[in-house]
Amino acid sequence: MTILATDSFFVLSGFLSVKCFIQKDSTICRYLRILFQRYMRLIPTAAFLIITLISVKNIHGLDGYLISQSGDCKHFWWTSMLLIQTYYNPNNTCIGPLWFTAVCWHIFIITPIILKLLKFSNRLVRMFLIVTILACTFIPGFRHSLGTRVVLERYTDTITRSYPYLFGVLYYHEFFKVKEVSKYLKIPLWIISIGILLSPAEIIFHPEKSVDNLTTTFNAIRIIWPLGICWLIHACHYGWGGIINKILSFKYFMPFSNICLGLYIMNDYVGHYIGAKVVDHTNGMKYPVDKIIIMFIVTYTIATVAAAVLYLCIEVPFFKIGQIVADSSCFTNGSYLKFFDKINYTKFSKKSENV
């Protein structure tokens, strides 16, 4: 199920990337500024964790995973700094959970090119490009697991994980401008979306199925999963979400959204450290229910505190420094060549609102 959670993150990233790039002042300088600030948001935290991992190699009680990560960081730290770890020596990645930042970075860089191609007013040309882009990312990403295993063999490849991200990009570009939908259409769309988001229960409550059947079911869910997430975002944004929108807009969720990067990384390492302490070696990896609950509470609490410290002491200061550098550099004084010249989003928006 973690794959679906990551797919949801990629859909959200696709939405936000389009929102960044379709502003009226979409110039090359603004594009470089966005890339620079995004890099400054990610890399300082990664650098701090790499130094920490290299330093703790000899601490007593570390499990094999943490020790191997420490060795990998000593030799391949630079691949994480350049965000190329998913392609260069991916079997010895430093800071394993950071693979998703590399994938997001790769697709984020080419998003303006995709939007450039999608600017054509001809509907047939636009649909052809949409189908081509999705096919080029969807087919390689799913063929490796069909009929063999639930977990993708190429779990961290940009191509294999770009489908939900590009789905979010294309949905935002083509449909998010639709501000009015008939009430007779909203109800079926909500039913479909909720059905999609509840579909993983088929796997959770029927584990007795064969691996091939579970794999086929899981891949079918992954195909439609981004659609359920996209409609949820669309409906809540325009006020059609009701109680769901109120729950998802709960203001106390905001601090957790700020520390999500650190929480994602620290949860992995804290979980491995605690797991190494409490694992029942006589029973393999099968934990009793009460121990699983305790492990979850302790791991989540420690990871949340650590992520908050990382955010306040590392992410925020370096992001502010990045903003100062960007404001006083060529990103604001350079050549203002239009990167998305003559993209008439206003005209497109008016057409979409009449749907």
Secondary structure, DSSP 8 states (H G I E B T S, - for coil): -HHHHHHHHHHHHHHHHHHHHTSTT-BHHHHHHHHHHHHHHHHHHHHHHHHHHHHTTT-TT--HHHHHHHHHHHHHHHHHHTT-TTTSSGGG-SSGGGHHHHHHHHHHHHHHHHHHHTT-S-HHHHHHHHHHHHHHHHHHHHHTTTTT-SS-TTTT-HHHHHHHHHHHHHHHHHHTT-----HHHHHHHHHHHHHHHHTTHHHHT-TTS-HHHHHHHHHHHHHHHHHHHHHHHHHHHTT--THHHHHHT-GGGHHHHHTHHHHHHHHHHHHHHHHHHH--GGGTT---HHHHHHHHHHHHHHHHHHHHHHIIIIIHHHHHHHHHHHHTSHHHHS---BTTTT--HHHHHHHHHT-
